[in-house]
Amino acid sequence: LVFGLLTYLTNLYFKIKEDKRKAARGE
């Protein structure tokens, strides 16, 4: 359960990082 939650949070973190990078470029 903890491992699945950690994986979910990691994926969510990278997704937010990608979204912020795209927003910074104005795309």
mmCIF file as Biopython writes it, N, C-alpha, C and O atoms, coordinates in Angstrom:
data_model
#
loop_
_atom_site.group_PDB
_atom_site.id
_atom_site.type_symbol
_atom_site.label_atom_id
_atom_site.label_alt_id
_atom_site.label_comp_id
_atom_site.label_asym_id
_atom_site.label_entity_id
_atom_site.label_seq_id
_atom_site.pdbx_PDB_ins_code
_atom_site.Cartn_x
_atom_site.Cartn_y
_atom_site.Cartn_z
_atom_site.occupancy
_atom_site.B_iso_or_equiv
_atom_site.auth_seq_id
_atom_site.auth_asym_id
_atom_site.pdbx_PDB_model_num
ATOM 1   N N  . LEU A ? 1  ? 0.848 -1.208 0.000   1.0 0.0 1  A 1 
ATOM 2   C CA . LEU A ? 1  ? 0.000 0.000  0.000   1.0 0.0 1  A 1 
ATOM 3   C C  . LEU A ? 1  ? 0.878 1.251  0.000   1.0 0.0 1  A 1 
ATOM 4   O O  . LEU A ? 1  ? 0.648 2.181  -0.773  1.0 0.0 1  A 1 
ATOM 5   N N  . VAL A ? 2  ? 1.873 1.264  0.865   1.0 0.0 2  A 1 
ATOM 6   C CA . VAL A ? 2  ? 2.748 2.436  0.939   1.0 0.0 2  A 1 
ATOM 7   C C  . VAL A ? 2  ? 3.517 2.604  -0.373  1.0 0.0 2  A 1 
ATOM 8   O O  . VAL A ? 2  ? 3.691 3.722  -0.859  1.0 0.0 2  A 1 
ATOM 9   N N  . PHE A ? 3  ? 3.978 1.481  -0.942  1.0 0.0 3  A 1 
ATOM 10  C CA . PHE A ? 3  ? 4.738 1.547  -2.195  1.0 0.0 3  A 1 
ATOM 11  C C  . PHE A ? 3  ? 3.881 2.114  -3.324  1.0 0.0 3  A 1 
ATOM 12  O O  . PHE A ? 3  ? 4.347 2.924  -4.125  1.0 0.0 3  A 1 
ATOM 13  N N  . GLY A ? 4  ? 2.630 1.679  -3.376  1.0 0.0 4  A 1 
ATOM 14  C CA . GLY A ? 4  ? 1.727 2.175  -4.421  1.0 0.0 4  A 1 
ATOM 15  C C  . GLY A ? 4  ? 1.481 3.661  -4.250  1.0 0.0 4  A 1 
ATOM 16  O O  . GLY A ? 4  ? 1.418 4.403  -5.231  1.0 0.0 4  A 1 
ATOM 17  N N  . LEU A ? 5  ? 1.341 4.096  -3.005  1.0 0.0 5  A 1 
ATOM 18  C CA . LEU A ? 5  ? 1.112 5.514  -2.737  1.0 0.0 5  A 1 
ATOM 19  C C  . LEU A ? 5  ? 2.340 6.326  -3.126  1.0 0.0 5  A 1 
ATOM 20  O O  . LEU A ? 5  ? 2.218 7.411  -3.693  1.0 0.0 5  A 1 
ATOM 21  N N  . LEU A ? 6  ? 3.522 5.799  -2.820  1.0 0.0 6  A 1 
ATOM 22  C CA . LEU A ? 6  ? 4.761 6.490  -3.161  1.0 0.0 6  A 1 
ATOM 23  C C  . LEU A ? 6  ? 4.898 6.620  -4.675  1.0 0.0 6  A 1 
ATOM 24  O O  . LEU A ? 6  ? 5.299 7.668  -5.180  1.0 0.0 6  A 1 
ATOM 25  N N  . THR A ? 7  ? 4.564 5.555  -5.391  1.0 0.0 7  A 1 
ATOM 26  C CA . THR A ? 7  ? 4.634 5.588  -6.853  1.0 0.0 7  A 1 
ATOM 27  C C  . THR A ? 7  ? 3.668 6.623  -7.410  1.0 0.0 7  A 1 
ATOM 28  O O  . THR A ? 7  ? 3.998 7.359  -8.339  1.0 0.0 7  A 1 
ATOM 29  N N  . TYR A ? 8  ? 2.466 6.670  -6.831  1.0 0.0 8  A 1 
ATOM 30  C CA . TYR A ? 8  ? 1.447 7.620  -7.279  1.0 0.0 8  A 1 
ATOM 31  C C  . TYR A ? 8  ? 1.920 9.052  -7.058  1.0 0.0 8  A 1 
ATOM 32  O O  . TYR A ? 8  ? 1.771 9.900  -7.938  1.0 0.0 8  A 1 
ATOM 33  N N  . LEU A ? 9  ? 2.483 9.318  -5.899  1.0 0.0 9  A 1 
ATOM 34  C CA . LEU A ? 9  ? 2.950 10.671 -5.587  1.0 0.0 9  A 1 
ATOM 35  C C  . LEU A ? 9  ? 4.111 11.064 -6.496  1.0 0.0 9  A 1 
ATOM 36  O O  . LEU A ? 9  ? 4.210 12.214 -6.925  1.0 0.0 9  A 1 
ATOM 37  N N  . THR A ? 10 ? 4.992 10.097 -6.788  1.0 0.0 10 A 1 
ATOM 38  C CA . THR A ? 10 ? 6.125 10.386 -7.666  1.0 0.0 10 A 1 
ATOM 39  C C  . THR A ? 10 ? 5.641 10.742 -9.063  1.0 0.0 10 A 1 
ATOM 40  O O  . THR A ? 10 ? 6.118 11.705 -9.663  1.0 0.0 10 A 1 
ATOM 41  N N  . ASN A ? 11 ? 4.693 9.964  -9.582  1.0 0.0 11 A 1 
ATOM 42  C CA . ASN A ? 11 ? 4.145 10.242 -10.912 1.0 0.0 11 A 1 
ATOM 43  C C  . ASN A ? 11 ? 3.455 11.593 -10.927 1.0 0.0 11 A 1 
ATOM 44  O O  . ASN A ? 11 ? 3.592 12.353 -11.885 1.0 0.0 11 A 1 
ATOM 45  N N  . LEU A ? 12 ? 2.715 11.896 -9.873  1.0 0.0 12 A 1 
ATOM 46  C CA . LEU A ? 12 ? 2.002 13.166 -9.781  1.0 0.0 12 A 1 
ATOM 47  C C  . LEU A ? 12 ? 2.998 14.320 -9.732  1.0 0.0 12 A 1 
ATOM 48  O O  . LEU A ? 12 ? 2.776 15.358 -10.356 1.0 0.0 12 A 1 
ATOM 49  N N  . TYR A ? 13 ? 4.089 14.145 -8.997  1.0 0.0 13 A 1 
ATOM 50  C CA . TYR A ? 13 ? 5.118 15.182 -8.879  1.0 0.0 13 A 1 
ATOM 51  C C  . TYR A ? 13 ? 5.726 15.500 -10.240 1.0 0.0 13 A 1 
ATOM 52  O O  . TYR A ? 13 ? 5.860 16.667 -10.608 1.0 0.0 13 A 1 
ATOM 53  N N  . PHE A ? 14 ? 6.093 14.464 -10.985 1.0 0.0 14 A 1 
ATOM 54  C CA . PHE A ? 14 ? 6.692 14.681 -12.301 1.0 0.0 14 A 1 
ATOM 55  C C  . PHE A ? 14 ? 5.683 15.290 -13.265 1.0 0.0 14 A 1 
ATOM 56  O O  . PHE A ? 14 ? 6.053 16.105 -14.110 1.0 0.0 14 A 1 
ATOM 57  N N  . LYS A ? 15 ? 4.416 14.906 -13.150 1.0 0.0 15 A 1 
ATOM 58  C CA . LYS A ? 15 ? 3.381 15.457 -14.022 1.0 0.0 15 A 1 
ATOM 59  C C  . LYS A ? 15 ? 3.232 16.956 -13.772 1.0 0.0 15 A 1 
ATOM 60  O O  . LYS A ? 15 ? 3.114 17.736 -14.716 1.0 0.0 15 A 1 
ATOM 61  N N  . ILE A ? 16 ? 3.238 17.351 -12.516 1.0 0.0 16 A 1 
ATOM 62  C CA . ILE A ? 16 ? 3.119 18.771 -12.171 1.0 0.0 16 A 1 
ATOM 63  C C  . ILE A ? 16 ? 4.351 19.528 -12.662 1.0 0.0 16 A 1 
ATOM 64  O O  . ILE A ? 16 ? 4.238 20.653 -13.149 1.0 0.0 16 A 1 
ATOM 65  N N  . LYS A ? 17 ? 5.532 18.910 -12.534 1.0 0.0 17 A 1 
ATOM 66  C CA . LYS A ? 17 ? 6.760 19.559 -12.990 1.0 0.0 17 A 1 
ATOM 67  C C  . LYS A ? 17 ? 6.697 19.798 -14.496 1.0 0.0 17 A 1 
ATOM 68  O O  . LYS A ? 17 ? 7.077 20.866 -14.975 1.0 0.0 17 A 1 
ATOM 69  N N  . GLU A ? 18 ? 6.220 18.807 -15.238 1.0 0.0 18 A 1 
ATOM 70  C CA . GLU A ? 18 ? 6.099 18.942 -16.694 1.0 0.0 18 A 1 
ATOM 71  C C  . GLU A ? 18 ? 5.094 20.028 -17.045 1.0 0.0 18 A 1 
ATOM 72  O O  . GLU A ? 18 ? 5.333 20.831 -17.947 1.0 0.0 18 A 1 
ATOM 73  N N  . ASP A ? 19 ? 3.972 20.054 -16.335 1.0 0.0 19 A 1 
ATOM 74  C CA . ASP A ? 19 ? 2.939 21.052 -16.611 1.0 0.0 19 A 1 
ATOM 75  C C  . ASP A ? 19 ? 3.467 22.454 -16.352 1.0 0.0 19 A 1 
ATOM 76  O O  . ASP A ? 19 ? 3.185 23.371 -17.124 1.0 0.0 19 A 1 
ATOM 77  N N  . LYS A ? 20 ? 4.223 22.636 -15.288 1.0 0.0 20 A 1 
ATOM 78  C CA . LYS A ? 20 ? 4.765 23.959 -14.966 1.0 0.0 20 A 1 
ATOM 79  C C  . LYS A ? 20 ? 5.772 24.392 -16.028 1.0 0.0 20 A 1 
ATOM 80  O O  . LYS A ? 20 ? 5.826 25.565 -16.395 1.0 0.0 20 A 1 
ATOM 81  N N  . ARG A ? 21 ? 6.571 23.438 -16.522 1.0 0.0 21 A 1 
ATOM 82  C CA . ARG A ? 21 ? 7.563 23.759 -17.539 1.0 0.0 21 A 1 
ATOM 83  C C  . ARG A ? 21 ? 6.870 24.215 -18.824 1.0 0.0 21 A 1 
ATOM 84  O O  . ARG A ? 21 ? 7.307 25.170 -19.466 1.0 0.0 21 A 1 
ATOM 85  N N  . LYS A ? 22 ? 5.781 23.523 -19.199 1.0 0.0 22 A 1 
ATOM 86  C CA . LYS A ? 22 ? 5.031 23.901 -20.404 1.0 0.0 22 A 1 
ATOM 87  C C  . LYS A ? 22 ? 4.391 25.270 -20.215 1.0 0.0 22 A 1 
ATOM 88  O O  . LYS A ? 22 ? 4.389 26.089 -21.135 1.0 0.0 22 A 1 
ATOM 89  N N  . ALA A ? 23 ? 3.845 25.523 -19.022 1.0 0.0 23 A 1 
ATOM 90  C CA . ALA A ? 23 ? 3.184 26.795 -18.743 1.0 0.0 23 A 1 
ATOM 91  C C  . ALA A ? 23 ? 4.209 27.932 -18.782 1.0 0.0 23 A 1 
ATOM 92  O O  . ALA A ? 23 ? 3.890 29.042 -19.207 1.0 0.0 23 A 1 
ATOM 93  N N  . ALA A ? 24 ? 5.424 27.657 -18.345 1.0 0.0 24 A 1 
ATOM 94  C CA . ALA A ? 24 ? 6.464 28.685 -18.321 1.0 0.0 24 A 1 
ATOM 95  C C  . ALA A ? 24 ? 6.830 29.107 -19.743 1.0 0.0 24 A 1 
ATOM 96  O O  . ALA A ? 24 ? 7.163 30.266 -19.990 1.0 0.0 24 A 1 
ATOM 97  N N  . ARG A ? 25 ? 6.762 28.149 -20.680 1.0 0.0 25 A 1 
ATOM 98  C CA . ARG A ? 25 ? 7.061 28.475 -22.080 1.0 0.0 25 A 1 
ATOM 99  C C  . ARG A ? 25 ? 5.876 29.142 -22.755 1.0 0.0 25 A 1 
ATOM 100 O O  . ARG A ? 25 ? 6.018 29.715 -23.835 1.0 0.0 25 A 1 
ATOM 101 N N  . GLY A ? 26 ? 4.723 29.073 -22.136 1.0 0.0 26 A 1 
ATOM 102 C CA . GLY A ? 26 ? 3.536 29.703 -22.693 1.0 0.0 26 A 1 
ATOM 103 C C  . GLY A ? 26 ? 2.795 28.815 -23.670 1.0 0.0 26 A 1 
ATOM 104 O O  . GLY A ? 26 ? 2.020 29.312 -24.487 1.0 0.0 26 A 1 
ATOM 105 N N  . GLU A ? 27 ? 3.017 27.505 -23.603 1.0 0.0 27 A 1 
ATOM 106 C CA . GLU A ? 27 ? 2.313 26.580 -24.497 1.0 0.0 27 A 1 
ATOM 107 C C  . GLU A ? 27 ? 0.991 26.147 -23.891 1.0 0.0 27 A 1 
ATOM 108 O O  . GLU A ? 27 ? 0.258 25.368 -24.500 1.0 0.0 27 A 1 
#
